[in-house]
Amino acid sequence: MASAWLSPSQAMLAIDASYFVTAVLFIVGLKRMSSPVTARSGILWAGAGMAVATAVTFFFPGMTNYGLIGAAILIGGVLAAVSGKRVAMTNMPQMIALYNGMGGGAAAAIAAVELYRGETHSYGALALAVGGGIIGAVSFGGSVIAWGKLEGVITRSLRFAGQQIINLLILVAALVVGGLIIAGQGGAGLVTALFVLSLLLGVTMTLPIGGADMPVVISLYNALTGLAVGFEGFVLGNAAMIIAGTVVGSAGTLLTQLMARAMNRSLGNVLFSGFGDTGGEATGTVSGSLKPIEASDVGVMLAFAQKVIVVPGYGMAVAQAQHKIWELCQLLIDRGVTVRFAIHPVAGRMPGHMNVLLAEAGVPYDLIADLEEINAEFDTADVALIIGANDVVNPSARTDKSSPIYGMPILNADRAKNVIVIKRGKGAGFSGIENALFYLDNTRMLYGDAQKAGAELIQAVKAIG
Amino acid sequence: MTGMVALYIFMLAAFTGYEVISRVPVILHTPLMSGSNFVHGIVLVGAMVALGAAHTPLEKAIGFVGVLLAAGNAVGGYVVTERMLEMFKSSGRGGPGKGSR
């Protein structure tokens, strides 16, 4: 395409220079995305980098199949754009998992094209192609399962005795096949076996992991896809892919560790223990009774409080109640009540997810506080309003060593003067653990759907005038 | 690109990734994961090169799937990250009901 006015070597130089610009734009973009003030512009910088890189790649010397390339970009791009625009904020984690899996699949596809062609002969390049292919395929298979689990398509966590051993055997088999390919024993059969084994490994590794742990797993696969992209970048001699892939690989690894730490889980624990959706038997003896309260009484309590701390949980997001709750809080703020939102790291489906959901409802981020920031403030709060949150405010995590969530940092909602829990029914939380908070003397239960309860509270506060 | 130079690039890029996000607050974990997910959508250029050099029907088929998946990664990653970050604002004045869903 470009050969009419640039020699191939000139075209290559221009393309490499453009890739360099892309790498810079990506790094600046990521840096800006790591602060709430500049985050918005960060994605625009990174997006510009992607546009530049994609555009110049069309001028790659010796390119053919333009029709196929254009068609694939069009189909993939349009499908992703439509699904990305439509997806509800609550379903964001699984959507990210799906897009991430696609990236892993693409990296594996690049490896497959290179290996099937069989023109790569140096050990280093073969090793990188094989390594990137395995990692990419694992990320693809695993991400699709992660998506299926969070989307509710896959409802059971498949677990059986000796599962870890079988996973290990699949991994070893994939490595052996990969080793044979690197040693030059190539052939289409082995290459096919490599990808089938790797895909299978991603699936079987992810199946036993419970829904609660899935965010950490998605983040891990995100880092792995980055690494796979970096490896394939080496194979193709493409600097933009090497830099962007490696940056994401290391940033993603750090992010995975931060998330695991925020959830008080180690990565090894997440991958190999199989806790996360059954949680275990309802342990711990809970004494006392559940004491219900009427919305009108809560309205009075809130309206005449000095300080209210709202603790939102995933139940609030599922009920789409964040708009109603924010409306209620604005009424309170207008009355002079200090309102803060306390966000536990795992309040949503993944760390930071609840912040996104609140931001969607229009809650300014400076009213939202992290666990460390807010925990001391519960002592001085008149009301802690718990909406659809459960395990993250369970005081058993502090005291009950037999509890599966023992040691997890929690929000000290029990230390507020009054605790109001808005809850749909009397069931236990995501982990299946009974919540001691609900039975405390200063706790009252407001039963009902969070959206409906929010509307009732707004009425109650307005009625006071 | 020689092996050693490639290794240096790898090492420096790894440190860069670590440093760039090492002080990120929890509230940005989800958007940042989504943003880095978008960045590895750069795999699109590799997939384009691979499909552009494909000859046999098998290579073309795999290359086509690769470009399709990579385009999904890049475009989807951008759209959802942009949607999330668009909503972050401080308390100048933000009324409720912004955004219909």
Boltz contact constraints between the chains, C-beta under 6 A:
constraints:
  - contact:
      token1: [A, 26]
      token2: [B, 39]
      max_distance: 6.0
  - contact:
      token1: [A, 30]
      token2: [B, 20]
      max_distance: 6.0
  - contact:
      token1: [A, 31]
      token2: [B, 20]
      max_distance: 6.0
  - contact:
      token1: [A, 33]
      token2: [B, 32]
      max_distance: 6.0
  - contact:
      token1: [A, 33]
      token2: [B, 35]
      max_distance: 6.0
  - contact:
      token1: [A, 34]
      token2: [B, 21]
      max_distance: 6.0
  - contact:
      token1: [A, 34]
      token2: [B, 24]
      max_distance: 6.0
  - contact:
      token1: [A, 36]
      token2: [B, 88]
      max_distance: 6.0
  - contact:
      token1: [A, 39]
      token2: [B, 85]
      max_distance: 6.0
  - contact:
      token1: [A, 39]
      token2: [B, 88]
      max_distance: 6.0
  - contact:
      token1: [A, 40]
      token2: [B, 85]
      max_distance: 6.0
  - contact:
      token1: [A, 43]
      token2: [B, 35]
      max_distance: 6.0
  - contact:
      token1: [A, 43]
      token2: [B, 81]
      max_distance: 6.0
  - contact:
      token1: [A, 43]
      token2: [B, 82]
      max_distance: 6.0
  - contact:
      token1: [A, 43]
      token2: [B, 85]
      max_distance: 6.0
  - contact:
      token1: [A, 46]
      token2: [B, 39]
      max_distance: 6.0
  - contact:
      token1: [A, 47]
      token2: [B, 78]
      max_distance: 6.0
  - contact:
      token1: [A, 50]
      token2: [B, 74]
      max_distance: 6.0
  - contact:
      token1: [A, 53]
      token2: [B, 45]
      max_distance: 6.0
  - contact:
      token1: [A, 54]
      token2: [B, 44]
      max_distance: 6.0
  - contact:
      token1: [A, 57]
      token2: [B, 45]
      max_distance: 6.0
  - contact:
      token1: [A, 57]
      token2: [B, 48]
      max_distance: 6.0
  - contact:
      token1: [A, 60]
      token2: [B, 49]
      max_distance: 6.0
  - contact:
      token1: [A, 63]
      token2: [B, 52]
      max_distance: 6.0
  - contact:
      token1: [A, 64]
      token2: [B, 52]
      max_distance: 6.0
  - contact:
      token1: [A, 65]
      token2: [B, 51]
      max_distance: 6.0
  - contact:
      token1: [A, 65]
      token2: [B, 52]
      max_distance: 6.0
  - contact:
      token1: [A, 68]
      token2: [B, 64]
      max_distance: 6.0
  - contact:
      token1: [A, 69]
      token2: [B, 48]
      max_distance: 6.0
  - contact:
      token1: [A, 69]
      token2: [B, 51]
      max_distance: 6.0
  - contact:
      token1: [A, 69]
      token2: [B, 67]
      max_distance: 6.0
  - contact:
      token1: [A, 72]
      token2: [B, 64]
      max_distance: 6.0
  - contact:
      token1: [A, 72]
      token2: [B, 67]
      max_distance: 6.0
  - contact:
      token1: [A, 72]
      token2: [B, 68]
      max_distance: 6.0
  - contact:
      token1: [A, 73]
      token2: [B, 71]
      max_distance: 6.0
  - contact:
      token1: [A, 75]
      token2: [B, 68]
      max_distance: 6.0
  - contact:
      token1: [A, 76]
      token2: [B, 68]
      max_distance: 6.0
  - contact:
      token1: [A, 76]
      token2: [B, 71]
      max_distance: 6.0
  - contact:
      token1: [A, 76]
      token2: [B, 72]
      max_distance: 6.0
  - contact:
      token1: [A, 77]
      token2: [B, 71]
      max_distance: 6.0
  - contact:
      token1: [A, 77]
      token2: [B, 75]
      max_distance: 6.0
  - contact:
      token1: [A, 80]
      token2: [B, 72]
      max_distance: 6.0
  - contact:
      token1: [A, 80]
      token2: [B, 75]
      max_distance: 6.0
  - contact:
      token1: [A, 80]
      token2: [B, 76]
      max_distance: 6.0
  - contact:
      token1: [A, 81]
      token2: [B, 75]
      max_distance: 6.0
  - contact:
      token1: [A, 81]
      token2: [B, 79]
      max_distance: 6.0
  - contact:
      token1: [A, 84]
      token2: [B, 76]
      max_distance: 6.0
  - contact:
      token1: [A, 84]
      token2: [B, 79]
      max_distance: 6.0
  - contact:
      token1: [A, 84]
      token2: [B, 80]
      max_distance: 6.0
  - contact:
      token1: [A, 85]
      token2: [B, 79]
      max_distance: 6.0
  - contact:
      token1: [A, 95]
      token2: [B, 80]
      max_distance: 6.0
  - contact:
      token1: [A, 96]
      token2: [B, 34]
      max_distance: 6.0
  - contact:
      token1: [A, 96]
      token2: [B, 37]
      max_distance: 6.0
  - contact:
      token1: [A, 99]
      token2: [B, 37]
      max_distance: 6.0
  - contact:
      token1: [A, 99]
      token2: [B, 73]
      max_distance: 6.0
  - contact:
      token1: [A, 99]
      token2: [B, 76]
      max_distance: 6.0
  - contact:
      token1: [A, 99]
      token2: [B, 77]
      max_distance: 6.0
  - contact:
      token1: [A, 100]
      token2: [B, 37]
      max_distance: 6.0
  - contact:
      token1: [A, 102]
      token2: [B, 69]
      max_distance: 6.0
  - contact:
      token1: [A, 102]
      token2: [B, 72]
      max_distance: 6.0
  - contact:
      token1: [A, 102]
      token2: [B, 73]
      max_distance: 6.0
  - contact:
      token1: [A, 103]
      token2: [B, 40]
      max_distance: 6.0
  - contact:
      token1: [A, 103]
      token2: [B, 41]
      max_distance: 6.0
  - contact:
      token1: [A, 103]
      token2: [B, 43]
      max_distance: 6.0
  - contact:
      token1: [A, 103]
      token2: [B, 73]
      max_distance: 6.0
  - contact:
      token1: [A, 105]
      token2: [B, 69]
      max_distance: 6.0
  - contact:
      token1: [A, 106]
      token2: [B, 43]
      max_distance: 6.0
  - contact:
      token1: [A, 106]
      token2: [B, 47]
      max_distance: 6.0
  - contact:
      token1: [A, 106]
      token2: [B, 66]
      max_distance: 6.0
  - contact:
      token1: [A, 106]
      token2: [B, 69]
      max_distance: 6.0
  - contact:
      token1: [A, 106]
      token2: [B, 70]
      max_distance: 6.0
  - contact:
      token1: [A, 107]
      token2: [B, 43]
      max_distance: 6.0
  - contact:
      token1: [A, 109]
      token2: [B, 62]
      max_distance: 6.0
  - contact:
      token1: [A, 109]
      token2: [B, 65]
      max_distance: 6.0
  - contact:
      token1: [A, 109]
      token2: [B, 66]
      max_distance: 6.0
  - contact:
      token1: [A, 110]
      token2: [B, 46]
      max_distance: 6.0
  - contact:
      token1: [A, 110]
      token2: [B, 47]
      max_distance: 6.0
  - contact:
      token1: [A, 110]
      token2: [B, 50]
      max_distance: 6.0
  - contact:
      token1: [A, 110]
      token2: [B, 66]
      max_distance: 6.0
  - contact:
      token1: [A, 112]
      token2: [B, 62]
      max_distance: 6.0
  - contact:
      token1: [A, 113]
      token2: [B, 50]
      max_distance: 6.0
  - contact:
      token1: [A, 113]
      token2: [B, 59]
      max_distance: 6.0
  - contact:
      token1: [A, 113]
      token2: [B, 62]
      max_distance: 6.0
  - contact:
      token1: [A, 113]
      token2: [B, 63]
      max_distance: 6.0
  - contact:
      token1: [A, 219]
      token2: [B, 33]
      max_distance: 6.0
  - contact:
      token1: [A, 222]
      token2: [B, 33]
      max_distance: 6.0
  - contact:
      token1: [A, 222]
      token2: [B, 37]
      max_distance: 6.0
  - contact:
      token1: [A, 225]
      token2: [B, 40]
      max_distance: 6.0
  - contact:
      token1: [A, 226]
      token2: [B, 40]
      max_distance: 6.0
  - contact:
      token1: [A, 229]
      token2: [B, 40]
      max_distance: 6.0
  - contact:
      token1: [A, 229]
      token2: [B, 43]
      max_distance: 6.0
  - contact:
      token1: [A, 232]
      token2: [B, 46]
      max_distance: 6.0
  - contact:
      token1: [A, 234]
      token2: [B, 6]
      max_distance: 6.0
  - contact:
      token1: [A, 236]
      token2: [B, 46]
      max_distance: 6.0
  - contact:
      token1: [A, 236]
      token2: [B, 49]
      max_distance: 6.0
  - contact:
      token1: [A, 237]
      token2: [B, 1]
      max_distance: 6.0
  - contact:
      token1: [A, 238]
      token2: [B, 46]
      max_distance: 6.0
  - contact:
      token1: [A, 240]
      token2: [B, 42]
      max_distance: 6.0
  - contact:
      token1: [A, 241]
      token2: [B, 42]
      max_distance: 6.0
  - contact:
      token1: [A, 241]
      token2: [B, 46]
      max_distance: 6.0
  - contact:
      token1: [A, 242]
      token2: [B, 9]
      max_distance: 6.0
  - contact:
      token1: [A, 243]
      token2: [B, 13]
      max_distance: 6.0
  - contact:
      token1: [A, 244]
      token2: [B, 39]
      max_distance: 6.0
  - contact:
      token1: [A, 244]
      token2: [B, 42]
      max_distance: 6.0
  - contact:
      token1: [A, 245]
      token2: [B, 40]
      max_distance: 6.0
  - contact:
      token1: [A, 246]
      token2: [B, 10]
      max_distance: 6.0
  - contact:
      token1: [A, 246]
      token2: [B, 13]
      max_distance: 6.0
  - contact:
      token1: [A, 246]
      token2: [B, 14]
      max_distance: 6.0
  - contact:
      token1: [A, 247]
      token2: [B, 13]
      max_distance: 6.0
  - contact:
      token1: [A, 247]
      token2: [B, 16]
      max_distance: 6.0
  - contact:
      token1: [A, 247]
      token2: [B, 17]
      max_distance: 6.0
  - contact:
      token1: [A, 248]
      token2: [B, 36]
      max_distance: 6.0
  - contact:
      token1: [A, 248]
      token2: [B, 39]
      max_distance: 6.0
  - contact:
      token1: [A, 248]
      token2: [B, 40]
      max_distance: 6.0
  - contact:
      token1: [A, 250]
      token2: [B, 14]
      max_distance: 6.0
  - contact:
      token1: [A, 250]
      token2: [B, 17]
      max_distance: 6.0
  - contact:
      token1: [A, 250]
      token2: [B, 18]
      max_distance: 6.0
  - contact:
      token1: [A, 251]
      token2: [B, 17]
      max_distance: 6.0
  - contact:
      token1: [A, 251]
      token2: [B, 21]
      max_distance: 6.0
  - contact:
      token1: [A, 251]
      token2: [B, 36]
      max_distance: 6.0
  - contact:
      token1: [A, 252]
      token2: [B, 36]
      max_distance: 6.0
  - contact:
      token1: [A, 254]
      token2: [B, 18]
      max_distance: 6.0
  - contact:
      token1: [A, 255]
      token2: [B, 33]
      max_distance: 6.0
  - contact:
      token1: [A, 323]
      token2: [B, 96]
      max_distance: 6.0
  - contact:
      token1: [A, 326]
      token2: [B, 96]
      max_distance: 6.0
  - contact:
      token1: [A, 327]
      token2: [B, 96]
      max_distance: 6.0
  - contact:
      token1: [A, 345]
      token2: [B, 26]
      max_distance: 6.0
  - contact:
      token1: [A, 350]
      token2: [B, 30]
      max_distance: 6.0
  - contact:
      token1: [A, 351]
      token2: [B, 26]
      max_distance: 6.0
  - contact:
      token1: [A, 351]
      token2: [B, 29]
      max_distance: 6.0
  - contact:
      token1: [A, 352]
      token2: [B, 26]
      max_distance: 6.0
  - contact:
      token1: [A, 352]
      token2: [B, 27]
      max_distance: 6.0
  - contact:
      token1: [A, 352]
      token2: [B, 28]
      max_distance: 6.0
  - contact:
      token1: [A, 352]
      token2: [B, 29]
      max_distance: 6.0
  - contact:
      token1: [A, 352]
      token2: [B, 30]
      max_distance: 6.0
  - contact:
      token1: [A, 353]
      token2: [B, 30]
      max_distance: 6.0
  - contact:
      token1: [A, 355]
      token2: [B, 27]
      max_distance: 6.0
  - contact:
      token1: [A, 356]
      token2: [B, 30]
      max_distance: 6.0
  - contact:
      token1: [A, 356]
      token2: [B, 84]
      max_distance: 6.0
  - contact:
      token1: [A, 359]
      token2: [B, 87]
      max_distance: 6.0
  - contact:
      token1: [A, 359]
      token2: [B, 88]
      max_distance: 6.0
  - contact:
      token1: [A, 360]
      token2: [B, 87]
      max_distance: 6.0
  - contact:
      token1: [A, 360]
      token2: [B, 99]
      max_distance: 6.0
  - contact:
      token1: [A, 362]
      token2: [B, 94]
      max_distance: 6.0
  - contact:
      token1: [A, 362]
      token2: [B, 96]
      max_distance: 6.0
  - contact:
      token1: [A, 362]
      token2: [B, 98]
      max_distance: 6.0
  - contact:
      token1: [A, 364]
      token2: [B, 90]
      max_distance: 6.0
  - contact:
      token1: [A, 364]
      token2: [B, 91]
      max_distance: 6.0
  - contact:
      token1: [A, 364]
      token2: [B, 94]
      max_distance: 6.0
  - contact:
      token1: [A, 365]
      token2: [B, 88]
      max_distance: 6.0
  - contact:
      token1: [A, 365]
      token2: [B, 90]
      max_distance: 6.0
  - contact:
      token1: [A, 366]
      token2: [B, 90]
      max_distance: 6.0
  - contact:
      token1: [A, 366]
      token2: [B, 91]
      max_distance: 6.0
  - contact:
      token1: [A, 370]
      token2: [B, 26]
      max_distance: 6.0
